[in-house]
Amino acid sequence: MTRAKVLRFPVVITAHVFDKIRSIDMTLAEFQQQLGSGEVIEETVLAEGQLRELVLVVEWARPLHVVFIVVFILDPRRAEERVVTVYEPEGDQWARLSKEATLMRCEHCDNGERQPARRARLAEKDGRTAVVLDVPVEVCPACGEVWLALDVAVRLDALFNKLLSSGAESAQVHWDQAEAA
């Protein structure tokens, strides 16, 4: 039994998801738009107030699977939808997450709670390099996994596109002084 994916809470994504979306030539703005058109094809309760959803997005050039961890109780101010991975499915096969996440723990290592931080992010394309300094992120202190709020990821993607299309071999900008395309 499937159902339409409805985003009910703020969305955060891992740096891995950000990089994967860019690597398949999809913009983060397109990804953000597609999240609302997906279909939940599998869901599993991980813990009280936490749900894993496997969402199929077919409104793009190729089908994508997006894995969400939805955290919706404990502290309502921290309710969020975490995109932990995205991949292109092969046939009817898809990867299953075997490790259950616990509330407020990093889904990558299960040993830390994400903390606000600022980090440089780098992108390369066609021999050109772009760097955006001091990007607001969240980092797991135990394993170093980096998470970006979806609105930050969309703006970062636009900045990378602008910097990489400028014609310069390398370009950098500070997050607080940058204006997206």
FIGU-490399 format. One line per field, with one value per residue: residue number from 1; z, x, y of N, C-alpha, C, CB in turn; residue in three letters. Coordinates in steps of 0.2 Angstrom, whole numbers, plus 2048, in hexadecimal, padded with zeros to 3 digits. Glycine has a CB too. Layout:
N
pos [NUM,...]
nw [Z,...]
nu [X,...]
nv [Y,...]
caw [Z,...]
cau [X,...]
cav [Y,...]
cw [Z,...]
cu [X,...]
cv [Y,...]
cbw [Z,...]
cbu [X,...]
cbv [Y,...]
code [ALA,...]
***
This chain:
181
pos [1,2,3,4,5,6,7,8,9,10,11,12,13,14,15,16,17,18,19,20,21,22,23,24,25,26,27,28,29,30,31,32,33,34,35,36,37,38,39,40,41,42,43,44,45,46,47,48,49,50,51,52,53,54,55,56,57,58,59,60,61,62,63,64,65,66,67,68,69,70,71,72,73,74,75,76,77,78,79,80,81,82,83,84,85,86,87,88,89,90,91,92,93,94,95,96,97,98,99,100,101,102,103,104,105,106,107,108,109,110,111,112,113,114,115,116,117,118,119,120,121,122,123,124,125,126,127,128,129,130,131,132,133,134,135,136,137,138,139,140,141,142,143,144,145,146,147,148,149,150,151,152,153,154,155,156,157,158,159,160,161,162,163,164,165,166,167,168,169,170,171,172,173,174,175,176,177,178,179,180,181]
nw [800,7FB,7FE,7FB,7FD,80A,810,820,829,82D,821,821,819,816,813,80A,803,7FD,7F5,7EC,7E6,7DE,7D6,7CD,7C5,7C8,7CF,7DF,7E1,7D8,7DE,7EB,7E7,7E1,7EC,7F2,7E9,7EA,7ED,7FB,7FD,806,817,828,839,844,851,85F,85A,84E,83D,82F,81E,80D,7FF,7EF,7E1,7D2,7C9,7C3,7B7,7B9,7C3,7D5,7E5,7F5,805,814,825,831,83E,84B,858,869,86B,865,85F,858,84F,83F,82E,828,81B,817,80D,7FB,7EC,7DB,7D7,7D3,7C7,7CF,7DB,7EB,7F7,808,818,825,832,840,845,853,85D,85B,858,84E,83E,836,83E,84B,857,85B,85D,852,850,84F,842,838,828,81A,80A,7FB,7E9,7D9,7C8,7B7,7B7,7BE,7CE,7DC,7EC,7FA,809,81A,81C,823,82C,833,83E,842,851,854,848,83E,833,828,828,81F,81F,815,80E,80F,807,7FB,7F8,7F9,7EE,7E3,7E4,7E2,7D4,7CE,7D1,7CB,7BE,7BA,7B3,7B8,7BD,7CB,7D8,7E7,7F4,803,80D,814,80D,800,7F2,7EB,7DB]
nu [804,803,806,804,813,814,81A,81D,824,833,840,850,860,86D,87E,883,877,875,881,87E,872,877,880,879,874,869,861,861,855,84C,84C,846,83A,835,834,827,81F,821,81E,81B,821,825,825,82B,82A,836,839,830,827,82F,832,836,836,835,836,830,834,82E,82C,837,845,84A,845,846,84B,848,84D,845,846,83B,838,82D,829,82C,835,82C,831,83C,838,839,83D,848,853,85C,862,863,860,861,856,859,851,845,84B,850,85A,85A,859,862,865,85D,858,85A,850,856,863,871,86E,878,883,87D,882,883,87C,876,87E,87E,888,895,89B,8A6,8A2,8A4,8A4,8A6,8A8,8AA,8B7,8B8,8B8,8AE,8AC,8A3,8A3,8A1,894,884,881,87D,886,88B,893,899,89B,89D,894,88C,87E,872,866,857,854,860,868,862,865,873,876,872,87B,887,884,884,892,899,896,89B,8A7,8B3,8C2,8C3,8B9,8B3,8A8,8A1,895,88C,88E,88A,880,873,870]
nv [7FA,80B,81C,82E,839,844,853,857,85D,868,865,85C,858,84C,850,847,844,850,851,846,849,854,84D,846,84E,856,864,86B,873,86D,860,863,867,85B,853,854,84E,840,82E,825,815,80C,80A,80B,809,810,813,819,827,828,826,81C,820,81A,822,823,82C,831,83B,841,841,834,827,829,823,829,82A,82D,832,834,83F,841,843,846,852,85F,86A,865,85D,855,851,846,844,837,82F,82E,826,81F,812,801,7F8,7EE,7EE,7F4,7FD,7F8,800,7FA,7FD,803,813,81E,829,83A,837,835,82F,829,824,821,826,833,844,850,85F,871,879,881,880,87E,87B,871,870,868,869,865,868,874,87D,880,889,88B,894,892,88C,88A,87B,86B,860,850,84C,841,839,841,843,84E,859,862,86F,86F,87B,882,879,87B,888,887,87F,887,891,88A,887,893,898,88E,890,89B,89C,89D,894,891,895,89E,8A2,8AA,8A4,8AD,8B9,8B6,8B6,8AD,8A6]
caw [800,7FB,7FF,7F9,802,80C,814,825,82E,829,81E,821,815,817,80E,805,7FE,7F9,7EF,7E8,7E1,7D9,7D2,7C8,7C1,7CB,7D3,7E5,7E1,7D5,7E3,7F0,7E3,7E0,7F3,7F3,7E4,7EB,7F0,800,7FB,80C,81D,82E,83F,847,858,861,857,849,838,829,818,807,7FA,7E7,7DD,7CB,7C5,7C0,7B1,7BA,7CA,7DA,7EB,7FA,80C,819,82C,833,845,84C,85F,86E,86C,85F,85B,855,84A,838,829,826,815,818,807,7F5,7E7,7D6,7D8,7CD,7C7,7D5,7E1,7EF,7FD,80F,81E,82A,839,843,848,859,85D,85C,857,847,83A,833,843,851,85D,85C,85C,84E,853,84A,841,832,824,813,805,7F4,7E3,7D3,7C2,7B1,7B8,7C2,7D5,7E0,7F3,7FE,80F,820,81B,829,82C,83A,83E,848,854,855,842,839,82E,828,826,81C,81E,80E,80B,80E,802,7F4,7F7,7F7,7E7,7DF,7E5,7DE,7CD,7CC,7D1,7C6,7B7,7BA,7AE,7BC,7BF,7D2,7DB,7ED,7F7,80A,80E,817,808,7FA,7EF,7E6,7D4]
cau [800,807,803,808,817,812,81F,819,829,839,844,857,863,874,883,883,871,876,885,87B,86E,87B,884,874,872,862,862,85D,84F,848,84B,842,833,833,832,820,81C,823,81A,81E,820,827,826,82D,82B,83C,838,82A,828,834,830,83A,832,838,832,831,833,82E,82B,83D,847,84B,843,84B,849,84A,84C,844,845,836,838,828,827,831,835,829,835,841,835,83C,83E,84F,854,862,865,85F,863,85E,855,85B,84C,840,84F,853,85E,856,85D,861,866,858,85B,856,84F,85B,869,873,86C,87E,887,879,886,883,877,878,880,87F,88F,896,8A0,8A7,89F,8A8,8A1,8AA,8A4,8AD,8BE,8B7,8B6,8AA,8AC,89F,8A6,89D,88D,881,87F,87D,88B,88B,899,89C,89E,89F,88F,88A,877,870,85F,856,854,867,86B,860,869,87A,876,871,882,88C,883,887,899,89C,894,89E,8AC,8B9,8C4,8C1,8B5,8B0,8A4,89F,88D,888,88E,888,879,871,86E]
cav [800,811,823,834,83B,84B,856,85B,861,86A,85F,85D,853,84B,852,841,845,856,84F,841,84D,858,849,843,854,859,869,86B,876,867,85B,866,867,854,850,854,84A,839,82A,820,80E,808,80E,807,80D,80E,814,81E,82E,829,821,81C,81F,819,826,823,833,830,841,844,83E,82D,825,829,821,82D,827,831,830,839,83F,846,845,847,85A,861,86F,862,859,857,84C,846,840,834,82D,82E,822,81C,80B,7FC,7F3,7EE,7ED,7FA,7FB,7F9,802,7F5,800,807,819,820,830,83F,834,836,829,826,820,820,827,83A,848,855,866,876,87B,885,87C,87F,875,872,86D,868,867,867,86B,87A,87B,885,888,88F,894,893,88A,887,874,868,85B,84B,84D,83A,836,847,844,855,85A,869,870,86F,882,883,875,87E,88E,885,87C,88D,895,886,887,89A,898,889,892,8A2,89C,89D,88E,890,89B,89D,8A7,8A9,8A3,8B3,8BE,8B3,8B6,8A7,8A8]
cw [800,7FC,7FC,7FF,804,811,81A,82A,82A,827,81E,81D,817,812,808,800,7FA,7F3,7EA,7E3,7DC,7D4,7CC,7C4,7C2,7CF,7DA,7E5,7DD,7DA,7E8,7ED,7E3,7E7,7F4,7EE,7E5,7EE,7F5,7FE,800,812,823,834,842,84E,859,85E,851,844,832,823,812,802,7F3,7E4,7D6,7C6,7C2,7BA,7B2,7C1,7CF,7E1,7F0,801,811,820,82F,83A,847,853,863,86F,865,85B,857,84F,843,834,826,820,816,812,801,7F0,7E1,7D6,7D2,7CD,7CD,7DC,7E5,7F5,803,814,823,831,83B,846,84E,859,85F,85B,84F,843,837,838,849,857,85F,85B,858,851,84D,849,83A,82E,81D,80F,7FE,7EF,7DD,7CD,7BC,7B2,7BC,7CA,7D8,7E8,7F6,805,814,81F,821,828,833,839,844,84B,854,84E,83D,834,82E,825,824,81C,817,80A,80A,808,7FB,7F3,7F5,7F0,7E2,7DF,7E1,7D6,7CB,7CC,7CC,7BF,7B5,7B5,7B2,7BD,7C6,7D4,7E2,7F0,7FE,80A,80F,812,801,7F8,7EA,7DF,7D3]
cu [804,803,807,80D,815,817,81C,81E,82F,83D,84C,85A,86A,878,883,87D,872,87B,882,877,872,87E,87F,871,86B,864,85E,856,84A,847,846,83B,831,831,82B,81C,81D,81D,81D,81C,822,827,827,82D,831,83C,832,82C,82D,832,835,836,837,834,834,82F,834,82D,831,83F,848,848,848,847,84C,848,84B,844,841,836,832,825,82D,832,832,82D,83B,83E,838,83C,845,850,85B,866,861,863,85F,85D,857,855,847,844,850,856,859,85B,85C,862,860,85B,857,855,855,862,86B,871,872,881,883,87D,886,87D,879,879,880,886,88F,89C,8A0,8A5,8A3,8A4,8A6,8A6,8A8,8B4,8BE,8B5,8B3,8AB,8A7,8A1,8A0,895,88A,87E,87E,882,88A,892,89D,89F,89F,89A,88D,882,876,868,85D,856,85C,86A,868,864,870,87B,876,878,887,88B,885,88E,89C,89B,897,8A4,8B3,8BB,8C2,8BE,8B3,8AD,8A2,897,88A,889,88C,881,878,86F,867]
cv [806,817,828,836,843,84D,85A,85F,863,864,861,857,852,84F,84D,842,84B,855,84B,845,851,853,846,849,856,85E,868,86E,870,862,85D,865,860,851,84F,850,842,835,825,819,809,80C,809,80B,80B,80E,819,825,82E,823,822,81B,81E,81C,825,829,831,836,845,840,836,82D,826,826,826,82A,82C,82E,836,839,844,846,846,84F,85C,866,86C,85D,85B,850,84C,842,83D,831,82E,82A,820,815,807,7F7,7F4,7ED,7F4,7F8,7FC,7FC,7FD,7F7,804,80D,81A,827,835,83D,835,82F,826,822,81E,821,82F,83E,84E,85C,86B,878,87F,881,87F,879,877,86E,86E,866,86A,86B,872,878,881,884,88D,88F,895,892,887,880,872,862,856,84B,846,838,83B,847,84B,855,861,869,871,876,884,87F,878,884,88C,883,882,891,891,887,88E,89A,894,88C,899,8A2,89C,896,88C,896,899,8A3,8A5,8A9,8A9,8B9,8BC,8B5,8B1,8AA,8AA]
cbw [806,7F4,806,7F7,800,810,810,82A,833,82D,816,828,80E,818,811,809,803,7FE,7F3,7EC,7E6,7DD,7D6,7CC,7B9,7CE,7D0,7EB,7DC,7CF,7E7,7F2,7DD,7DD,7F8,7F3,7DD,7EF,7EA,808,7F5,80A,81F,82C,844,844,85B,868,85C,84B,835,829,817,805,7FC,7E4,7DF,7C9,7C9,7C6,7AF,7BA,7CA,7DC,7ED,7F9,80E,818,830,830,848,848,862,86C,86D,860,860,859,84A,839,823,82C,80E,81D,807,7F2,7EA,7CF,7D9,7CE,7C6,7D5,7E0,7F0,7FE,811,820,829,83A,847,843,85F,862,863,859,846,835,831,845,851,85C,859,862,848,857,84C,840,833,824,812,805,7F5,7E1,7D4,7C1,7AC,7B2,7BF,7D9,7DE,7F6,7FD,810,822,815,82B,828,83C,83E,845,85B,857,83F,836,82F,823,82B,815,822,80C,810,815,802,7F5,7FD,7FC,7E6,7E1,7EC,7E0,7CC,7D1,7D8,7C7,7B6,7C0,7AA,7C2,7BE,7D6,7D7,7F2,7F3,80E,813,81D,808,7FA,7EC,7E9,7CF]
cbu [7FB,80A,801,804,81F,80B,824,816,82C,83D,843,85A,862,875,88A,883,86B,87A,88C,878,869,880,887,86F,872,85E,860,861,84F,84C,852,843,834,839,836,81E,81E,829,817,81B,824,82D,820,833,825,841,83F,829,82A,83B,829,840,82E,83A,831,82E,838,829,827,842,84E,853,83F,84C,84B,847,851,83D,84C,82F,83F,822,823,838,83C,822,839,846,82D,844,838,853,854,861,868,85E,866,861,84E,862,84E,83B,856,84D,864,853,85A,867,86D,853,85A,85A,849,85A,86A,87B,867,882,88D,877,88D,889,873,873,886,87B,893,897,89F,8AF,897,8AF,89A,8B1,89D,8A9,8C2,8B2,8BD,8A3,8B3,897,8AB,89D,88D,87B,885,876,892,889,899,896,899,8A5,88A,88E,872,873,85D,84F,851,86B,868,858,869,87C,870,86C,884,88B,87B,884,89B,899,88D,8A1,8AC,8B9,8CC,8C7,8AF,8B6,89D,8A2,88C,88B,895,889,877,86C,870]
cbv [800,811,824,83A,83B,84B,85A,855,85C,86F,85E,85D,855,844,854,83A,846,85C,84C,83C,851,85C,843,83F,853,853,870,86E,87C,864,859,86D,86A,850,853,85B,84C,839,825,822,80D,803,813,803,80B,813,818,81E,832,827,824,816,825,812,82D,81D,838,82A,846,844,841,82B,81F,830,81A,834,821,835,82F,839,841,843,83F,844,85C,864,874,85E,859,859,84D,843,845,82E,826,836,81C,81E,80A,7F9,7EC,7E9,7EA,7FF,800,7F2,809,7F0,803,804,81F,81D,832,842,82D,837,82B,82C,824,819,825,83D,84B,856,865,87D,875,88D,874,880,875,86F,870,864,86A,86B,86C,87F,87A,886,888,88E,899,89B,885,88B,870,865,85E,844,850,835,831,846,83F,859,858,86A,877,86C,887,881,86E,87F,893,880,878,892,895,87F,887,89F,896,882,893,8A5,8A2,8A1,88D,88E,89D,89C,8A8,8AF,89E,8B5,8C0,8AC,8BE,8A3,8A2]
code [MET,THR,ARG,ALA,LYS,VAL,LEU,ARG,PHE,PRO,VAL,VAL,ILE,THR,ALA,HIS,VAL,PHE,ASP,LYS,ILE,ARG,SER,ILE,ASP,MET,THR,LEU,ALA,GLU,PHE,GLN,GLN,GLN,LEU,GLY,SER,GLY,GLU,VAL,ILE,GLU,GLU,THR,VAL,LEU,ALA,GLU,GLY,GLN,LEU,ARG,GLU,LEU,VAL,LEU,VAL,VAL,GLU,TRP,ALA,ARG,PRO,LEU,HIS,VAL,VAL,PHE,ILE,VAL,VAL,PHE,ILE,LEU,ASP,PRO,ARG,ARG,ALA,GLU,GLU,ARG,VAL,VAL,THR,VAL,TYR,GLU,PRO,GLU,GLY,ASP,GLN,TRP,ALA,ARG,LEU,SER,LYS,GLU,ALA,THR,LEU,MET,ARG,CYS,GLU,HIS,CYS,ASP,ASN,GLY,GLU,ARG,GLN,PRO,ALA,ARG,ARG,ALA,ARG,LEU,ALA,GLU,LYS,ASP,GLY,ARG,THR,ALA,VAL,VAL,LEU,ASP,VAL,PRO,VAL,GLU,VAL,CYS,PRO,ALA,CYS,GLY,GLU,VAL,TRP,LEU,ALA,LEU,ASP,VAL,ALA,VAL,ARG,LEU,ASP,ALA,LEU,PHE,ASN,LYS,LEU,LEU,SER,SER,GLY,ALA,GLU,SER,ALA,GLN,VAL,HIS,TRP,ASP,GLN,ALA,GLU,ALA,ALA]
***
